[in-house]
Amino acid sequence: MAKISTYATSTPVATDLLLGTDVGSADATKNFTAQSLFNIVTALVAYNDDAAAGVGGLVAGQLYQTTGAGAAPLNAAGIVMVKQ
């Protein structure tokens, strides 16, 4: 297999497959569609920052997006974050 940097880049479409790890299935390697990733990201609840996400009930490792009302650099809406 060639180095990944040698492959051409392209614009993904919903049916394209992405390689990932299913941590709920003994770390099995699986394919995921670009659409499934998009669905997860667009459904994320928004919080100002990590502290607000914790108050909102998120635990370490869960995803959220920023509201844009947080302090810099989190003052842009839609940044996908991992709760620390």
Backbone torsions as a table, in degrees:
resi	resn	phi	psi	omega
1	MET	NA	136.7	-179.4
2	ALA	-72.9	161.8	175.1
3	LYS	-62.3	140.6	-176.7
4	ILE	-59.6	-30.6	-179.1
5	SER	-68.5	-12.8	-179.7
6	THR	-88.9	-9.8	179.3
7	TYR	-78.3	148.3	178.2
8	ALA	-68.7	151.3	174.9
9	THR	-95.8	154.6	178.3
10	SER	-153.4	170.8	176.8
11	THR	-88.7	123.1	-177.4
12	PRO	-70.0	152.4	172.2
13	VAL	-119.4	164.0	-172.1
14	ALA	-55.2	-32.0	-176.1
15	THR	-89.4	-4.1	177.4
16	ASP	-63.1	149.8	-179.0
17	LEU	-102.7	140.5	176.6
18	LEU	-117.8	144.4	-180.0
19	LEU	-91.2	135.6	-179.9
20	GLY	-155.3	-179.8	180.0
21	THR	-113.8	128.9	176.2
22	ASP	-93.5	97.0	-176.2
23	VAL	-69.2	-15.4	176.9
24	GLY	-83.4	-5.3	-179.9
25	SER	-126.9	55.1	177.7
26	ALA	54.5	38.5	177.6
27	ASP	60.6	34.8	178.2
28	ALA	-66.4	141.3	175.2
29	THR	-80.7	130.2	-176.8
30	LYS	-140.5	163.6	172.6
31	ASN	-95.8	142.0	175.3
32	PHE	-129.5	145.0	177.6
33	THR	-80.6	154.2	174.8
34	ALA	-59.8	-35.7	179.3
35	GLN	-62.3	-40.2	-178.8
36	SER	-65.6	-37.0	176.6
37	LEU	-67.4	-42.9	177.8
38	PHE	-58.6	-42.3	-179.2
39	ASN	-62.1	-38.6	178.5
40	ILE	-67.2	-47.4	-175.5
41	VAL	-66.3	-41.4	-177.3
42	THR	-75.5	-15.4	179.1
43	ALA	-93.3	2.8	-176.4
44	LEU	-68.3	140.1	173.7
45	VAL	-74.4	146.5	-177.8
46	ALA	-103.0	138.6	176.4
47	TYR	-135.7	157.6	179.3
48	ASN	-65.9	-39.5	-176.1
49	ASP	-163.5	-175.4	-177.1
50	ASP	-62.6	-40.1	179.8
51	ALA	-63.2	-43.6	179.3
52	ALA	-64.7	-36.2	177.5
53	ALA	-63.9	-39.0	177.5
54	GLY	-65.6	-43.1	176.8
55	VAL	-62.2	-33.4	179.4
56	GLY	-75.6	-4.9	175.3
57	GLY	106.2	-1.4	178.1
58	LEU	-73.0	149.4	176.7
59	VAL	-116.9	165.4	-177.5
60	ALA	-50.7	133.1	177.9
61	GLY	98.1	-15.7	179.4
62	GLN	-82.9	151.3	-178.5
63	LEU	-92.3	147.8	171.1
64	TYR	-149.7	170.1	175.1
65	GLN	-120.9	156.8	-178.8
66	THR	-80.4	151.2	178.6
67	THR	-85.3	-24.5	-173.9
68	GLY	99.5	-6.9	-178.4
69	ALA	-96.2	0.8	-179.8
70	GLY	-80.6	172.4	177.1
71	ALA	-71.8	152.6	178.3
72	ALA	-55.8	138.5	8.7
73	PRO	-91.2	12.4	-177.9
74	LEU	-93.3	25.4	-177.9
75	ASN	-94.1	23.7	174.5
76	ALA	-121.8	130.3	-179.2
77	ALA	-71.9	144.2	171.7
78	GLY	92.0	6.1	176.4
79	ILE	-73.2	123.8	179.0
80	VAL	-81.0	126.4	-175.6
81	MET	-124.3	158.7	173.4
82	VAL	-109.7	123.9	179.2
83	LYS	-60.6	129.0	-179.4
84	GLN	-92.1	NA	NA
